[in-house]
Each structure stands twice: as C-alpha cells, then as structure tokens.
Amino acid sequence: MTDVSRPAGAQPPPRRTLLRLLIAVAALLFIGLTLRIPTISLAPLVPVMKSDTGHGETFLSLLTSIPLALTLMAAPIAPALAKRLGRNRTVGVSLLAVVMGMAVRSVPGEAPLLIGTGLLGFAIAVCTVLVPSIITAESAEVRARLTGTYSMSLSLGPALALGATVPIRELTGLGWRGTLLTWAVCSVLALALWTLYSCRAPAGPTPEPDPVTEAARPPRVVTDPAVWLLALYLGVTSLTFYTTSAWLPTVFVRDGMTEQVAGGFTSLISIVAIPFGLIAPIVLRRGLARIITPAAPLLAVIGLIILLTAGSSAAVLITVLLGISQGLCLGASYGQIVNFGRSPAHTASVSAVTSAVGVALAAIGPLAFGFGLEAVGSPVVPVIGLGLIAATQAAIGLRTSRL
C-alpha cells in the first residue's frame, strides 16, 4: 500500500519504512495465531469439557466443525465486504468479532457457547480470505517476508494451542472456559497491531484503481483453471495436516506407543513446520518454485512410506519429514496465491476460492481416513490413500510452479 500523503514516486525515510515493515510482520504474526488458536485450543480440553457439560463427542465436535463450515459461507462474502468497507476496516472489525466471540463463548450455557463459536468462526473465515490480498497490496520487495511470517504463524498457532493450553489451565486454576478466554490475548494484540498498521495505510473502502477489475470478478476467477490448481494445492496441504493431526496418534498407538507419547510426536509436526513455513515463500521468490513446490509433498510421501514399513519405531523421522513437508507446502501455497494475484481485489477473489476448497478437503480427509480405518481394520489402506493424495499434490505442484 502506498502512502497517499507522499508525492508520487517519493520514497519514505528508511527508518519509517523499517518501522512499518516491523509493524506489518508483527500484525500478520498475531493474526495468523488468531486464525488457529481459538479452535485448536479446544482439543486438549475436550475431556474436561465433556465431564463438565455432560455432552458427548458429537456435540463437542460441532465447536470445531462450525468454524470450518462457516468458511464456506464467508468465502464468497469476504471480497464483497472488503470492496464495500475497505480491507483494513473489514479485517479490523473481524478481529474485534473474534475477541467478542471468545468472550461470549466463555459465558456459561450452551447458547453462548454456540453463538460465540459461530461469531468467531465467521470472523476467522473472513480474515483467512483477506490476508493474502493484504500481502499483495504491499510492495513486491516485502511480500515474501510477510507471506513467510503468515504461513509460519499458521503452524506456530497449533503448536502453542496444543502444547500450552493444559499448562495454562493448571497454572491459573481456571476452568476450561477461562482457559479458552486467556487465548484472547493473542486476538487483542492482533487487533492492536492491526489498528497501528492501518493508521499508516490508506483508510476507507478499497475501490483502488485496478486495471484488471473485470478479470478479478469472482465469476472469472471461479472459471480460471489456474485458480483451481492453486486451490487443490492448498486444499491437499490442509487435508494432510488435519488428517495426520486427527489419526497419526491412533496409528502410533495401534503400533504399541502410549497415547501421551503419540500425541507428543504428532504435535512435533507443527513445531518442525514453523521455520519451513517462514522460509518457503522467500525461496519461491528467489526462483526455486519449480523445485520446492513439487518436492515438498514428496517428503510427506516418504514419511508415510516409512510409517508403513517401520511403524512407530521411526516416529521421529516420520514426524520430522511430515513437519518439513507441511511447512514448505503451507508457505508455498500462500506464496503462490500472493504471487498469482494481479491486484489486491483479484487476490481476495482467488483466496475466496482456495480457502473454500481448502476447508472442504480438510473436512473430508479425516472422515475418509477414519472410514477406511474402520472398514479395513488396519491403517495400511488409508495411509496408502493419503500417500497417493500427497503424490498427486506433487504433480499439481509441477503445474502451479509455472503459473
């Protein structure tokens, strides 16, 4: 975003440029955490929530599935909201809605729990669609850094949520509602940093001069084969993450590992992914997209082959390979979307399609794996199926790396 207070062609002082970049990086870091922590932090608390509320796994699963379902609803709406209200204002209002949703969710009772979940889920979905367009609006020199920060935060969020939620509950002595509410600190910081960032960018609606307005309209984007390739690449990334998060502990336990150790190894995937999510967009921008984009899913294929042949005895190698693959695929996915976008408005429309496909595949993956596990009675067939999907992603990456 250019500063409208400067004459055309003038460059801001270097110190001011650096400060604005640091604010943008910090804002995107906490926004990324906000997009993951409110929903994933539920998982470690499910046993306590079950005993406290008396509800079974079906009701409690709604608290995770509702935000995913709302992404499908918010995806086509978010670009229109940004066009009408402005990207900065839309993201700011959405972050405020996340904070409000987390507060409402902490109020005792079933209705506040569901209403708060719905509010924060819809707001998270809007932000998810618009973040790539925010990055596209920045100068080409900083897009890779911002994309890397954002994709890294999407791995850091699950790692923090899964690893720190129970210790927070034990240290504070709060119930599960209070523990979930403590994570609102990340959302408040995201809102504060975003407000500071927005004050240094043009305000108001975003009917910015856009030479590709006609090409950026959603109908054109929806019929663009390249967009669907990008959507499938991101979608398989999401499918692999959610499927391994849901079922890898079960596969390890079936092979003789304890539940606690199996959960620890699975959380290692997100930890390993963090630096690679940061690096991937920078590497892509340096001309290595044709290597990284197809090669990243193949690391997951290798990890799954080792899982089939060596089982839990090679858990460290398996989770490290899956983590590296996850980080690289996530960074490559968003790096490709940002680089493909011809304008912020076009990127928002592309992101709407890719986000919807990503959520749909993310929801299908764990369900299909569980069905295969139950039908066959062995993880061999579903693991092979997941490996074939990852191999298909590598083939898709050969195409998307040339867009």
BELHUPE-V266345 format. One record per backbone hydrogen bond with DSSP energy under -0.5 kcal/mol. CO is the residue of the C=O (numbers start at 1). NH is the residue of the N-H. Records with the same first field share a line. If there is no record, write none. Layout:
CO = NH / NH
This chain:
2 = 4
3 = 6
7 = 10
13 = 17
14 = 18
15 = 19
16 = 20
17 = 21
18 = 22
19 = 23
20 = 24
21 = 25
22 = 26
23 = 27
24 = 28
25 = 29
26 = 30
27 = 31
28 = 32
29 = 33
30 = 34
31 = 35
32 = 36
33 = 36 / 37
34 = 38
36 = 39 / 40
37 = 41
39 = 42
40 = 43
42 = 45 / 46
43 = 46
45 = 49
46 = 50
47 = 51
48 = 52
49 = 53
50 = 54
56 = 60
57 = 61
58 = 62
59 = 62 / 63
60 = 63
61 = 64 / 65
62 = 66
64 = 68
65 = 69
66 = 70
67 = 71
68 = 71 / 72
69 = 72 / 73
70 = 74
71 = 75
72 = 76
74 = 77 / 78
75 = 79
77 = 81
78 = 82
79 = 83
80 = 84
81 = 85 / 86
82 = 86 / 206
86 = 90
87 = 91
88 = 92
89 = 93
90 = 94
91 = 95
92 = 96
93 = 97
94 = 98
95 = 99
96 = 100
97 = 101
98 = 102
99 = 103
100 = 104
101 = 105
102 = 106
103 = 106
104 = 107
109 = 113
110 = 114
111 = 115
112 = 116
113 = 117
114 = 118
115 = 119
116 = 120
117 = 121
118 = 122
119 = 123
120 = 124
121 = 125
122 = 126
123 = 127
124 = 128
125 = 129
126 = 130
127 = 131
128 = 132
130 = 134
131 = 135
132 = 136
133 = 137
135 = 138
139 = 142 / 143
140 = 144
142 = 146
143 = 147
144 = 148
145 = 149
146 = 150
147 = 151
148 = 152
149 = 153
150 = 154
151 = 155
152 = 155 / 156
153 = 157
154 = 158
155 = 159
156 = 160
157 = 161
158 = 162
159 = 163
160 = 164
161 = 165
164 = 168
165 = 169
166 = 170
167 = 171
168 = 172
169 = 173
175 = 179
176 = 180
177 = 181
178 = 182
179 = 183
180 = 183
181 = 184
182 = 185
183 = 186 / 187
184 = 188
185 = 189
186 = 190
187 = 191
188 = 192
189 = 193
190 = 194
191 = 195
192 = 196
193 = 197
194 = 198
195 = 199
196 = 200
197 = 200
198 = 201
206 = 208
210 = 213
212 = 216
213 = 217
214 = 217
217 = 220 / 221
218 = 222
219 = 223
221 = 224
223 = 225
224 = 227 / 228
225 = 229
226 = 230
227 = 231
228 = 232
229 = 233
230 = 234
231 = 235
232 = 236
233 = 237
234 = 238
235 = 239
236 = 240
237 = 241
238 = 242
239 = 243
240 = 244
241 = 245
242 = 246
243 = 247
244 = 248
247 = 251
248 = 252
249 = 253
250 = 254
251 = 255
252 = 255 / 257
253 = 256
258 = 262
259 = 263
260 = 264
261 = 265
262 = 266
263 = 267
264 = 268
265 = 269
266 = 269 / 270
267 = 271
268 = 272
269 = 273
270 = 274
271 = 274
272 = 276
273 = 277
274 = 278
275 = 279
276 = 280
277 = 281
278 = 282
279 = 282 / 283
280 = 284
281 = 285
282 = 286
283 = 286 / 288
284 = 287 / 289
288 = 291 / 292
289 = 293
291 = 295
292 = 296
293 = 297
294 = 298
295 = 299
296 = 299 / 300
297 = 301
298 = 302
299 = 303
300 = 304
301 = 305
302 = 306
303 = 307
304 = 308
305 = 309
306 = 310 / 311
307 = 311
310 = 313
311 = 314
312 = 315
314 = 318
315 = 319
316 = 320
317 = 321
318 = 322
319 = 323
320 = 324
321 = 325
322 = 326
323 = 327
324 = 328
325 = 329
326 = 330
327 = 331
328 = 332
329 = 333
330 = 334
331 = 335
332 = 336
333 = 337
334 = 338
335 = 339
336 = 340
337 = 341
343 = 347
344 = 348
345 = 349
346 = 350
347 = 351
348 = 352
349 = 353
350 = 354
351 = 355
352 = 356
353 = 357
354 = 358
355 = 359
356 = 360
357 = 361
358 = 362
359 = 363
360 = 364
361 = 365
362 = 366
363 = 367
364 = 368
365 = 369
366 = 370
367 = 371
368 = 372
369 = 373
370 = 374
371 = 375
372 = 376
373 = 377
378 = 382
379 = 383
380 = 384
381 = 385
382 = 386
383 = 387
384 = 388
385 = 389
386 = 390
387 = 391
388 = 392
389 = 393
390 = 394
391 = 395
392 = 396
393 = 397
394 = 398
395 = 399
396 = 399 / 400
397 = 401
399 = 402
400 = 403
